[in-house]
């Protein structure tokens, strides 16, 4: 009998651990398709099929967090967010169904009224 067959015939009992929700980010009106952490401003960037980009501060989080900025400009659902250029740490790129890529220079929470 192969090692795989032996392992499958004697399944290992896994211990189940219940984890409590630490934080929830609820503000998008449709499916969230991408997230990106921006360490320079200690924020999370999310993109959604609701055509918006949202910035969430990770400082002093409460269980139900709210975004500090909602960026609009795309005309269709968003599917991707990327960033992390070593010289442009506050810049992210978003892409969606309308076929365009937008470049955003992100504000820190202290830069927003």
C-alpha positions, 0 to 999 in steps of 0.5 A: 500500500502506498504512503498516500493510501495509508495516510488516507485510510487513517485520517488524522483528527484535527483540533477545531479552534473557534476564532473571534472576529477581531475587526470587520470592514463593511462599507462596500455595496457589492463584492470586494475583489481586492485588498492591499496593505499600505504600510507607509500610511498604516492603511488597507485599500479595498476595491469592489464591484461597486466601482469604489476604492476605500481606505481603512486606517488600521490605527486604533481599530474598533470591531466595526471599522469605517473607511476614512476615504472613498475614491470614485472614478471608475465606471465599472466593477473593480477587480484588482488593486496593486502597489508597493513601489519602493519610491512611491509608497502611497501610490496604488493602481486599480483596474476593473471591467471598463478596461482602464487602470487608475493611479491613486496617490493615497492620503493619510488619515491626517490629510483628510478633512 
